Each structure stands twice: as C-alpha cells, then as structure tokens.
Amino acid sequence: MSYDHQSRNPALPLCEKNEVLTYLVPYSRMVTACIVLLYVSYAIPVIALLVRGRNSIRHGPFWLGPFGLFANCVLLAWTLFTIIMYSFPYYYPATANSKSTNY
C-alpha cells in the first residue's frame, strides 16, 4: 500500500475494512481475555473456600450463611458460562481466514 503524505488523509486507512479488522480483532481478543481472566480470578478463591470448607474460616460481619454458599455456586456457574460463551467466534460464519475467533 503506497502512502503519499501530501495527498491522502492519514485517517483513511482506518476506514478500510481490512485495516479496521486488523485493529479490532486483537483489541476484542484482549478485552475478552481480560473479562474471562477477571472472572477466573474471582473463582479461584471461591473454589479454595469450597474445597477447605466454608466453616473452616472465621466468620466476619458480612457472613451470609446458606445464601453465601448459593452465591458461591452461582459465581462458579457464571464463570463457566462466560468461559464457554467468550470462546465462540464473533462473526458467523467463522472460517479459517476470517480472523473472527477469540483464540
């Protein structure tokens, strides 16, 4: 792609389809990874809490009792759901060269 500084607006290459995909696909993959890894970072202490037993820690002022166990299970189910859903491609149909997958 030839680029003439005096006759072409520097913002024009961003408007072309291939150039936009070049910048949007890595950005969307990075955002997806941040979302999924944030949920995974919340799930790790919850898994450790459930493995060791919820009664093995000292209860604080915000102890939710049985509702806390329900909230922990909902968090783990939601984390599993987000990992699965964010692994799907953004566009349909997804082909090998469409750059639409998240991995």
Secondary structure in CASP SS format (residue, H / E / C, confidence):
PFRMAT SS
TARGET T0000
AUTHOR 0000-0000-0000
METHOD secondary structure of the structure
MODEL  1
M C 1.00
S C 1.00
Y C 1.00
D C 1.00
H C 1.00
Q C 1.00
S C 1.00
R C 1.00
N C 1.00
P C 1.00
A C 1.00
L H 1.00
P H 1.00
L H 1.00
C H 1.00
E C 1.00
K H 1.00
N H 1.00
E H 1.00
V H 1.00
L H 1.00
T H 1.00
Y H 1.00
L H 1.00
V H 1.00
P H 1.00
Y H 1.00
S H 1.00
R H 1.00
M H 1.00
V H 1.00
T H 1.00
A H 1.00
C H 1.00
I H 1.00
V H 1.00
L H 1.00
L H 1.00
Y H 1.00
V H 1.00
S H 1.00
Y H 1.00
A H 1.00
I H 1.00
P H 1.00
V H 1.00
I H 1.00
A H 1.00
L H 1.00
L H 1.00
V H 1.00
R H 1.00
G C 1.00
R H 1.00
N H 1.00
S H 1.00
I C 1.00
R C 1.00
H C 1.00
G C 1.00
P C 1.00
F C 1.00
W C 1.00
L C 1.00
G C 1.00
P H 1.00
F H 1.00
G H 1.00
L H 1.00
F H 1.00
A H 1.00
N H 1.00
C H 1.00
V H 1.00
L H 1.00
L H 1.00
A H 1.00
W H 1.00
T H 1.00
L H 1.00
F H 1.00
T H 1.00
I H 1.00
I H 1.00
M H 1.00
Y C 1.00
S C 1.00
F C 1.00
P C 1.00
Y C 1.00
Y C 1.00
Y C 1.00
P C 1.00
A C 1.00
T C 1.00
A C 1.00
N C 1.00
S C 1.00
K C 1.00
S C 1.00
T C 1.00
N C 1.00
Y C 1.00
END
